[in-house]
Amino acid sequence: MGTNEETGMRIDLNSNSQAAFETAFQPGSVSAPNSFSTSSSLGEDQARLSSATLQAGAQVEALAAQVSQLPEIRDQRVQSLQQAIQAGTFQVQPQPVAGALFEHMIAWAAA
């Protein structure tokens, strides 16, 4: 490197790696239900999901389906709170309220 010539990275637009990438992410390109692989002139990449991971995913989907069936507002709880407020028997408990606010502030700051 005795000359003033600059060295740098060269991007080869004629490379077939982009075509391999596009082919790999088209529907039906996965060779098995729990694996992904593609090969190019650079080598072979593979990713496999364990059966435990697939089962956990199925459990999450089942739980999400159950939660979606629950009402967003618990009418019975809302009605009992409204009645207690109207009757003047509802008492605010400051420690749980303060604790919930504090936890919310910590979670917000961490996000």
RAZIPE-V407350 format. One record per residue. N is the residue number from 0. RES is the residue in one letter. SS is DSSP state (@ for helix, = for strand, . for the rest). PHI is phi in radians with two decimals (NA if undefined). OMEGA is omega as a letter, one per 40 degrees, with the letter a starting at -180 (999 if undefined). Layout:
# RAZIPE-V407350
((N/RES/SS/PHI/OMEGA) (N/RES/SS/PHI/OMEGA))
This chain:
# RAZIPE-V407350
((0/M/./NA/a) (1/G/./-1.43/a) (2/T/./-1.75/i) (3/N/./-1.54/a) (4/E/./-1.22/i) (5/E/./-1.39/i) (6/T/./-1.95/a) (7/G/./-2.88/i) (8/M/./-1.58/i) (9/R/./-2.00/i) (10/I/./-1.75/a) (11/D/./-1.63/a) (12/L/./-1.28/i) (13/N/./-1.57/a) (14/S/./-1.14/i) (15/N/./-1.58/a) (16/S/@/-1.18/i) (17/Q/@/-1.15/i) (18/A/@/-1.13/i) (19/A/@/-1.12/i) (20/F/@/-1.10/a) (21/E/@/-1.13/i) (22/T/@/-1.17/a) (23/A/@/-1.15/a) (24/F/./-1.81/i) (25/Q/./-1.63/i) (26/P/./-0.97/i) (27/G/./1.48/a) (28/S/./-1.53/a) (29/V/./-1.39/a) (30/S/./-1.38/i) (31/A/=/-2.55/a) (32/P/./-1.03/a) (33/N/./-2.14/i) (34/S/=/-2.54/i) (35/F/=/-2.45/i) (36/S/=/-2.66/i) (37/T/=/-2.66/i) (38/S/=/-2.28/i) (39/S/=/-2.47/i) (40/S/./-1.18/a) (41/L/./-1.55/a) (42/G/=/2.33/a) (43/E/=/-2.09/i) (44/D/=/-1.95/i) (45/Q/=/-2.45/i) (46/A/=/-2.41/a) (47/R/=/-2.30/i) (48/L/./-1.69/i) (49/S/./-1.25/i) (50/S/@/-1.12/i) (51/A/@/-1.14/i) (52/T/@/-1.17/i) (53/L/@/-1.13/i) (54/Q/@/-1.15/i) (55/A/@/-1.08/i) (56/G/@/-1.09/i) (57/A/@/-1.16/i) (58/Q/@/-1.15/i) (59/V/@/-1.08/i) (60/E/@/-1.11/i) (61/A/@/-1.14/i) (62/L/@/-1.14/i) (63/A/@/-1.09/i) (64/A/@/-1.15/i) (65/Q/@/-1.14/a) (66/V/@/-1.13/a) (67/S/@/-1.15/i) (68/Q/@/-1.45/a) (69/L/./-1.35/i) (70/P/./-1.20/a) (71/E/./-1.25/i) (72/I/./-2.03/i) (73/R/./-1.48/a) (74/D/@/-0.98/a) (75/Q/@/-1.11/i) (76/R/@/-1.17/i) (77/V/@/-1.09/a) (78/Q/@/-1.10/a) (79/S/@/-1.15/i) (80/L/@/-1.18/i) (81/Q/@/-1.07/a) (82/Q/@/-1.13/i) (83/A/@/-1.14/i) (84/I/@/-1.16/a) (85/Q/@/-1.14/a) (86/A/@/-1.42/a) (87/G/./1.36/a) (88/T/./-1.76/i) (89/F/./-1.34/i) (90/Q/./-2.08/i) (91/V/./-1.35/i) (92/Q/./-1.77/a) (93/P/@/-1.11/a) (94/Q/@/-1.13/i) (95/P/@/-1.12/i) (96/V/@/-1.14/i) (97/A/@/-1.10/i) (98/G/@/-1.10/i) (99/A/@/-1.15/i) (100/L/@/-1.09/i) (101/F/@/-1.09/i) (102/E/@/-1.06/i) (103/H/@/-1.11/a) (104/M/@/-1.14/i) (105/I/@/-1.15/i) (106/A/@/-1.11/i) (107/W/@/-1.15/a) (108/A/@/-1.18/a) (109/A/@/-1.34/a) (110/A/./-1.35/999))
